Amino acid sequence: MVRFCYLGGSSSEINSYLIRFAVTIIVIFGGIFTIRYFKTGELLLDQIIGALIGVILLIGAYIWRNIRKKMDQSK
């Protein structure tokens, strides 16, 4: 298996940064979407897409974390 470590950090550090980044994306895009929806009743497609990308990134980061934990336990 090939191991990737970007920016000189360990994979657990990168994973925690991805989780933080995903939550930030969800808060920003989801928050703007929620505010605009309740304020004007508009459904903004770009905000929905942005929040969905954050959710997908968050799910991917949690799957990656679980796979890494299983690999570390099997060693």
C-alpha positions in Angstrom: 0.0 0.0 0.0 1.2 3.5 -0.8 1.3 6.0 2.0 0.8 9.6 1.3 1.8 12.4 3.7 1.3 15.9 2.4 2.8 19.0 3.8 5.1 17.0 6.0 2.3 16.1 8.4 1.1 12.7 9.5 -2.1 11.3 8.0 -4.0 11.8 11.3 -3.1 15.5 11.3 -4.2 15.8 7.7 -7.4 13.9 8.5 -8.2 16.3 11.4 -7.6 19.3 9.1 -10.0 17.8 6.5 -12.7 17.3 9.2 -12.3 20.9 10.3 -12.3 22.1 6.8 -15.5 20.2 6.0 -17.2 21.5 9.1 -16.2 25.0 8.2 -17.6 24.6 4.6 -20.9 23.2 6.0 -21.2 26.0 8.5 -20.5 28.8 6.0 -22.6 27.5 3.1 -25.3 25.9 5.2 -25.5 29.0 7.4 -25.9 31.4 4.5 -28.4 29.0 2.9 -30.5 28.9 6.1 -30.4 32.7 6.6 -31.4 33.4 3.1 -34.1 30.8 3.1 -35.8 32.1 6.2 -35.2 35.8 5.3 -36.4 35.7 1.6 -37.7 32.1 1.0 -35.2 31.6 -1.7 -33.5 28.2 -2.3 -30.0 29.0 -3.5 -28.6 26.1 -5.5 -25.0 27.2 -5.1 -25.3 27.2 -1.3 -26.9 23.8 -1.3 -24.1 22.4 -3.6 -21.4 24.0 -1.3 -23.0 22.5 1.8 -23.3 19.1 0.1 -19.6 19.1 -0.9 -18.8 19.8 2.8 -21.0 16.9 3.9 -19.3 14.5 1.3 -15.9 15.7 2.4 -16.8 15.1 6.1 -18.1 11.6 5.4 -15.0 10.8 3.4 -12.7 12.0 6.1 -14.6 9.9 8.7 -14.3 6.8 6.5 -10.6 7.5 6.0 -10.2 7.9 9.8 -11.9 4.5 10.5 -9.8 2.7 7.8 -6.6 4.2 9.3 -7.7 3.1 12.8 -8.3 -0.5 11.6 -5.0 -0.5 9.8 -3.1 0.7 12.9 -4.9 -1.8 15.1 -4.0 -4.7 12.8 -0.2 -3.9 13.0 
